[in-house]
């Protein structure tokens, strides 16, 4: 069942890839989608001119029939759609990776600050002692 744009795009991509792979378009290839979803997406692919060589018809009892007019193929517009979905997926993936990198960098920075503070606390007596020596050497004390 199609619940969002991602589901719609996934089914569209799978239909177009089936045509590219020269598989017969059969509703049974997509069992996770309803007949209505499959029919509407296939109809949209034809209407948007993503693929040609197929016509759709319905019987009186609403059964969908796919008729091959000639050997179906994906048009340039369909290939462009496939490429745009692929680029979108890559961009989302890169965005997730960049967020992960930012989180790792922030963790490293926080750990560095904590390590610095711990070092200062551990050596606080030596720092105060040396600071007093420096001030007395400069004659400020």
Secondary structure, DSSP 8 states (H G I E B T S, - for coil): ---SHHHHHHHHHHHHHHHHTT----GGGGTTS-HHHHHHHHHHHHHTTSEEEEEEEE-TT--EEEEEEEEEEE-HHHHHHHHHHHHHHHHHHHHHHHHHHHHHHHHHHHHHHHHHHHHHHHTHHHHHHHHHHHHHHHT--
